[in-house]
Amino acid sequence: MVSNCANPKCAKPLHYLRDGRIFVFDVQDSIATSTGKRTRRVEHFWLCGACSQTMAMHQSTDGVHLVLRPQTRLRAEMSMAGTAMAS
């Protein structure tokens, strides 16, 4: 059950779904059952309104991670480039 923002630096409590964004991932367990099959489960993550403006959740082969949204990453790179040129 989701109870807080998935951003560990925020951890705002979840009170209303209208604020923020829910992410749902189909996750495969790392430990196999006695029959040798790996079970799957659905995991839910929530980012509060403020965090969801600049971040998203991303699933890769090594798990689910918090990442910068593409628009935010581009703005940050442009800002760093502008700072480097001004130096």
Backbone torsions as a table, in degrees:
resi	resn	phi	psi	omega
1	MET	NA	136.4	179.4
2	VAL	-84.5	129.1	179.4
3	SER	-130.0	-15.0	-178.5
4	ASN	-141.9	162.9	175.1
5	CYS	-58.0	138.7	-178.8
6	ALA	-71.4	-12.6	176.4
7	ASN	-77.8	112.6	-177.2
8	PRO	-63.1	-22.3	178.1
9	LYS	-78.7	-13.3	-178.8
10	CYS	-107.8	-66.3	179.0
11	ALA	57.1	30.6	177.4
12	LYS	-59.7	136.6	179.5
13	PRO	-67.7	142.8	177.8
14	LEU	-83.9	117.6	176.4
15	HIS	-113.9	-39.8	-177.3
16	TYR	-135.4	137.1	178.3
17	LEU	-73.3	-15.8	-178.3
18	ARG	-70.6	-16.7	179.5
19	ASP	-105.8	112.0	177.8
20	GLY	108.4	-159.5	-174.9
21	ARG	-145.6	137.0	177.7
22	ILE	-98.5	137.5	175.7
23	PHE	-119.2	134.2	-179.1
24	VAL	-122.2	128.6	-179.1
25	PHE	-129.1	142.0	173.3
26	ASP	-90.8	112.8	-172.9
27	VAL	-113.4	135.5	177.3
28	GLN	-94.5	131.7	178.7
29	ASP	-65.0	145.2	-179.8
30	SER	-79.7	-20.4	-179.3
31	ILE	-101.8	129.0	179.9
32	ALA	-79.0	151.1	176.7
33	THR	-74.8	178.6	-179.5
34	SER	-63.3	-22.7	178.2
35	THR	-85.8	-3.1	179.2
36	GLY	91.6	-3.4	179.6
37	LYS	-91.2	147.4	175.3
38	ARG	-94.9	133.5	179.9
39	THR	-85.1	159.8	178.9
40	ARG	-119.7	151.5	176.9
41	ARG	-146.3	159.7	177.6
42	VAL	-99.1	128.3	177.0
43	GLU	-116.0	139.9	-180.0
44	HIS	-112.2	139.8	176.0
45	PHE	-131.5	145.3	179.2
46	TRP	-126.9	133.5	170.6
47	LEU	-111.8	130.7	179.6
48	CYS	-63.3	170.3	-177.5
49	GLY	-55.9	-45.3	-178.5
50	ALA	-65.9	-46.3	-178.9
51	CYS	-68.7	-35.1	-178.2
52	SER	-70.6	-14.1	176.4
53	GLN	-70.1	-30.9	-175.2
54	THR	-120.2	-10.5	-175.8
55	MET	-130.4	163.9	176.0
56	ALA	-146.7	169.8	175.1
57	MET	-103.1	141.6	-178.1
58	HIS	-134.7	135.7	177.9
59	GLN	-102.3	130.7	175.2
60	SER	-128.7	-175.3	-178.7
61	THR	-65.7	-22.6	-179.7
62	ASP	-102.9	16.3	173.8
63	GLY	127.2	-167.8	179.5
64	VAL	-103.9	132.6	-174.3
65	HIS	-131.6	155.0	173.4
66	LEU	-86.0	127.2	-178.8
67	VAL	-133.4	158.2	172.9
68	LEU	-71.7	141.9	176.3
69	ARG	-69.6	150.8	-176.4
70	PRO	-53.9	-41.7	-179.2
71	GLN	-64.7	-38.5	179.9
72	THR	-67.3	-42.5	179.6
73	ARG	-61.3	-42.7	-179.8
74	LEU	-63.9	-44.4	178.6
75	ARG	-61.8	-40.8	-179.9
76	ALA	-65.1	-42.0	178.8
77	GLU	-65.3	-40.7	179.0
78	MET	-66.2	-38.4	179.4
79	SER	-64.7	-43.3	178.9
80	MET	-65.8	-38.1	179.1
81	ALA	-65.6	-40.9	178.5
82	GLY	-65.1	-37.8	177.9
83	THR	-67.1	-39.9	179.7
84	ALA	-65.7	-38.3	-179.8
85	MET	-70.4	-32.6	-177.6
86	ALA	-74.1	-18.0	-177.7
87	SER	-76.1	NA	NA
